[in-house]
Structure formats: C-alpha cells, structure tokens
Amino acid sequence: MFDPYLLFLLGLGVVVLLVAWLPMALSRLPLSLAILCVLIGVVAFHGGALSFRPNPLRFSTLTERLTEIVVIVSLMGAGLKIDRPLGWRRWSSAWRLIAVTMPLSILAVTLMGVHGLGLGLASALLLGAALAPTDPVLASDVQVGPPRAGDRGETRFALTAEAGLNDGFAFPFVHLAVAVALAGGTANGGLLTHWLGVDVLWRVAAGIGVGWTVGRALGWATFKAPHARISGTGDGLVALGATLVAYGVAEAAHGYGFLAVFVSALALRETERDHAFHEAMHDFAEQVERLLMMLVLVLLGGAVAGGLLDSLTWKEVAFGLALVFVIRPLAGWIGLIGAPHSRRERALVAFFGIRGIGSFYYLAYGLNHGDFHNWVRLWAITGFVVLCSILVHGVTATPLMARIDAWRSRPDAFRDKSQP
C-alpha cells in the first residue's frame, strides 16, 4: 500500500504537470481541460481506494473558502487581459448582460424552482443567484487573450467582461436569499428596504470604490513611483498581492470583494495600459488559477463518484438542461436585442453562459450563512448544471470560437450586421 502522503505528493505533481501541458495539447481539440479534470477525479476516487471522500456538504466551509480563492484569482486575470478602455458605449454588451440577462436568468430559475421543483422561495432564489453568473474560471476558452492581444471580437470581449462583473452583481441576490431564509421564507417591506440600501447600494458602491482606489494606488506604485517601481521587479506575483489587498479591503468595508478585485484590475490597466508588466501579472494569475481550478474540478469528480448526483430526479435533470439550453440563451438574446453586433456574435454570447466554480461558491456561501432546507438537493442540482455546462460548452467552445474568428477575418464580415 502507498503511504497516503506520498500518494498525495504524486497526485499533486501529476496535476501540476498537466496544468502546464494540457492547455497546449487541447488547443485544437473539441475537448476542455475542465472535462479531463472531472474525469480524473471520478477515476481517482471511484471504488474507495482513497480514504478521503470529497463532499461539499461535509466540508462546507472548506468548499466555500477554496472556491472563493479560485474565483478572486480568476477575476484579477480577467480584468488584466481586457484591452478595451472603460466606456458606456464601448462596454454596452457587458452592461446589457448584467442589467437584463442576469436578472432575467435569476427570475426564471427562481420561478422554476418554486413552481417546477417545489422549492421554497429562499432556496429557489439562492439557486437562481448561484446559477445566473457566467463563470470567470471555466470561461477562459471563450474569453479574450492575454494583455495587449486585442479584443478578438465582441463575443470574447462580452463574455470576459460579463464574467468579471456578474459575480459581484449576483451577490445581492445571494444576500436576499439568505435574508428570506432567516426570516422564515417570507420577504416583508423592512427586509427589502434593508436589502436595497445595504446589500445593493452600499456593498456595490463600496466594492467599486475600493477596487478603483486600490487599483489606482497600486498602479502608481507599480508604474509611476519615482524611485522604486514595482514593475521593475518583473515579478508576476504582484497580481496575487493586488488580488488579496483589493479583496480584503473591500470585504472589511462591507463591500463586494469580487467586484473590487475585477475593478482594481481594470484600474491597474488604466494607469499604464500598454506596459509589458501586465502580461507578467496576468500569466502568473492564470497559472495559479489553472492549478486551483484543476484541484477543485478533480474534487468535483470525486464528489460525483461519491454520490453527489444520486438524489437527482427527472424534474431536476430537465431543469438543468433547460437552464443550459433555453433559459440562459434566451435571456442572453433578449439582453442583446438592439446591440450593434452581428447575429452570429449575439447568438454565441447568449449560448456561452458557462456555469462553474462561482456557482459552487455562491451555493456554499448561502448554505453556510442561512437557514435553508434541501441541502442535498440543491448541491445535486448545482453539480448537475455545472457538469452539463462543462461538457456542452467544453466540447463546443473550440470549434465555435474558431468559426467566429474565421468569420471575423473575412473582409465582408461586418458589411451588414443584420445578417446572420
């Protein structure tokens, strides 16, 4: 028998090597790193050979903290690689996805949860908030390239900006679900007033304000300090420091740390937009993100092997498929009605609403802070939706994005944007 510690070191070494090699090996295949990670987890934990059994219900606090770290590192990477300057018109697709698509998705999931799955209002609302955001971690295959690589089309930009913003803007609905759960499943006027004033207005404003302030301050220290500029080190580790500082300060101010991290990354780019040091920071953040992502997804595979989905019924399977194939695409299309982009691009943005590690964080956070019922059922539904998204979007991302990139390179691609 192997020593468990040595087995852990062996497995960790294999994962690190795969982090470095698999993205290159899979770059031209209709297969994603996430799919392979889940399969590795299923195989590794199947049969009980390992004594440790991943279980988000048993290790709820660990699940919350681990997924939290993955998401904030991913948000820093997403913000750093956006080349497009901030602007109301330049970012119109992102604002549409945040202001229209996400609330429609939350509403649709909540209604289906209450009337289709028989969940209480609080549980259905938590499910809607957890499953509405596009994941910044697993959506990397459909996002823009590294800093100074260009937007590479509206599809990639919109999905990157949406993934960076909607994790923060979905949090008010998680807080609303927790408040409703603690109030016994009902929402009165006082509860809604407090939610609107504190969880929406203050926390969003604090997250944006702290993120922009921290980003500009770090930008000055990194690129403009007179004697000891951080950029002179060439050390991408700065990205992790910036992530933790922005997140910690925002949370201490009772703001949304997710929003602060993404905004701080944007502010860093605004300080000195074309500096090569952005690439070093992005590359380091991406490496950390991939390593943590693979760890979480291997554990997800282990949880599936351990029975995470055993409680699913046909209604919940139908709900998950409807979310991936109907609710998100329809809400995405509605949100982009009237947008000055081709129908091809709008269709792809609507389709690639990838659900992932952020959904696990929100569900774990809500269940750890509120009085919810049906924990097992909520985890099974969320796990199925994420697995379905990993499979469907993982298989289709490479060929579909290759087609849209090839189409964009044609001279007549934007001659008539009303055409498909």
C-alpha positions, 0 to 999 in steps of 0.5 A, spaced: 500 500 500 502 507 498 503 511 504 497 516 503 502 522 503 506 520 498 500 518 494 498 525 495 505 528 493 504 524 486 497 526 485 499 533 486 505 533 481 501 529 476 496 535 476 501 540 476 504 537 470 498 537 466 496 544 468 502 546 464 501 541 458 494 540 457 492 547 455 497 546 449 495 539 447 487 541 447 488 547 443 485 544 437 481 539 440 473 539 441 475 537 448 476 542 455 481 541 460 475 542 465 472 535 462 479 531 463 479 534 470 472 531 472 474 525 469 480 524 473 477 525 479 471 520 478 477 515 476 481 517 482 476 516 487 471 511 484 471 504 488 474 507 495 481 506 494 482 513 497 480 514 504 478 521 503 471 522 500 470 529 497 463 532 499 461 539 499 456 538 504 461 535 509 466 540 508 462 546 507 466 551 509 472 548 506 468 548 499 466 555 500 473 558 502 477 554 496 472 556 491 472 563 493 480 563 492 479 560 485 474 565 483 478 572 486 484 569 482 480 568 476 477 575 476 484 579 477 486 575 470 480 577 467 480 584 468 488 584 466 487 581 459 481 586 457 484 591 452 478 595 451 478 602 455 472 603 460 466 606 456 458 606 456 458 605 449 464 601 448 462 596 454 454 596 452 454 588 451 457 587 458 452 592 461 446 589 457 448 582 460 448 584 467 442 589 467 437 584 463 440 577 462 442 576 469 436 578 472 432 575 467 436 568 468 435 569 476 427 570 475 426 564 471 430 559 475 427 562 481 420 561 478 422 554 476 424 552 482 418 554 486 413 552 481 417 546 477 421 543 483 417 545 489 422 549 492 421 554 497 422 561 495 429 562 499 432 556 496 429 557 489 432 564 489 439 562 492 439 557 486 437 562 481 443 567 484 448 561 484 446 559 477 445 566 473 453 568 473 457 566 467 463 563 470 470 567 470 474 560 471 471 555 466 470 561 461 477 562 459 476 558 452 471 563 450 474 569 453 479 574 450 487 573 450 492 575 454 494 583 455 495 587 449 492 581 444 486 585 442 479 584 443 478 578 438 471 580 437 465 582 441 463 575 443 470 574 447 470 581 449 462 580 452 463 574 455 470 576 459 467 582 461 460 579 463 464 574 467 468 579 471 462 583 473 456 578 474 459 575 480 459 581 484 452 583 481 449 576 483 451 577 490 445 581 492 441 576 490 445 571 494 444 576 500 436 576 499 436 569 499 439 568 505 435 574 508 428 570 506 431 564 509 432 567 516 426 570 516 422 564 515 421 564 507 417 570 507 420 577 504 416 583 508 417 591 506 423 592 512 427 586 509 427 589 502 428 596 504 434 593 508 436 589 502 436 595 497 440 600 501 445 595 504 446 589 500 445 593 493 447 600 494 452 600 499 456 593 498 456 595 490 458 602 491 463 600 496 466 594 492 467 599 486 470 604 490 475 600 493 477 596 487 478 603 483 482 606 489 486 600 490 487 599 483 489 606 482 494 606 488 497 600 486 498 602 479 502 608 481 506 604 485 507 599 480 508 604 474 509 611 476 513 611 483 519 615 482 524 611 485 522 604 486 517 601 481 514 595 482 514 593 475 521 593 475 521 587 479 518 583 473 515 579 478 508 576 476 506 575 483 504 582 484 497 580 481 496 575 487 498 581 492 493 586 488 488 580 488 488 579 496 489 587 498 483 589 493 479 583 496 480 584 503 479 591 503 473 591 500 470 585 504 472 589 511 468 595 508 462 591 507 463 591 500 463 586 494 470 583 494 469 580 487 467 586 484 473 590 487 478 585 485 475 585 477 475 593 478 482 594 481 484 590 475 481 594 470 484 600 474 491 597 474 490 597 466 488 604 466 494 607 469 499 604 464 495 600 459 500 598 454 506 596 459 509 589 458 508 588 466 501 586 465 502 580 461 507 578 467 501 579 472 496 576 468 500 569 466 502 568 473 494 569 475 492 564 470 497 559 472 495 559 479 488 559 477 489 553 472 492 549 478 486 551 483 481 550 478 484 543 476 484 541 484 477 543 485 474 540 478 478 533 480 474 534 487 468 535 483 469 528 480 470 525 486 464 528 489 460 525 483 463 518 484 461 519 491 454 520 490 453 527 489 448 526 483 444 520 486 438 524 489 437 527 482 430 526 479 427 527 472 424 534 474 431 536 476 435 533 470 430 537 465 431 543 469 438 543 468 438 542 461 433 547 460 437 552 464 443 550 459 439 550 453 433 555 453 433 559 459 440 562 459 440 563 451 434 566 451 435 571 456 442 572 453 438 574 446 433 578 449 439 582 453 442 583 446 436 585 442 438 592 439 446 591 440 450 593 434 453 586 433 452 581 428 447 575 429 452 570 429 456 574 435 449 575 439 447 568 438 454 565 441 454 570 447 447 568 449 449 560 448 456 561 452 453 562 459 458 557 462 456 555 469 462 553 474 466 554 480 462 561 482 456 557 482 459 552 487 461 558 491 455 562 491 451 555 493 456 554 499 456 561 501 448 561 502 448 554 505 453 556 510 450 563 512 442 561 512 437 557 514 435 553 508 432 546 507 434 541 501 441 541 502 442 535 498 438 537 493 440 543 491 448 541 491 445 535 486 442 540 482 448 545 482 453 539 480 448 537 475 448 544 471 455 545 472 457 538 469 452 539 463 455 546 462 462 543 462 461 538 457 456 542 452 460 548 452 467 544 453 466 540 447 463 546 443 467 552 445 473 550 440 470 549 434 465 555 435 470 560 437 474 558 431 468 559 426 467 566 429 474 568 428 474 565 421 468 569 420 471 575 423 477 575 418 473 575 412 473 582 409 465 582 408 464 580 415 461 586 418 458 589 411 451 588 414 450 586 421 443 584 420 445 578 417 446 572 420 
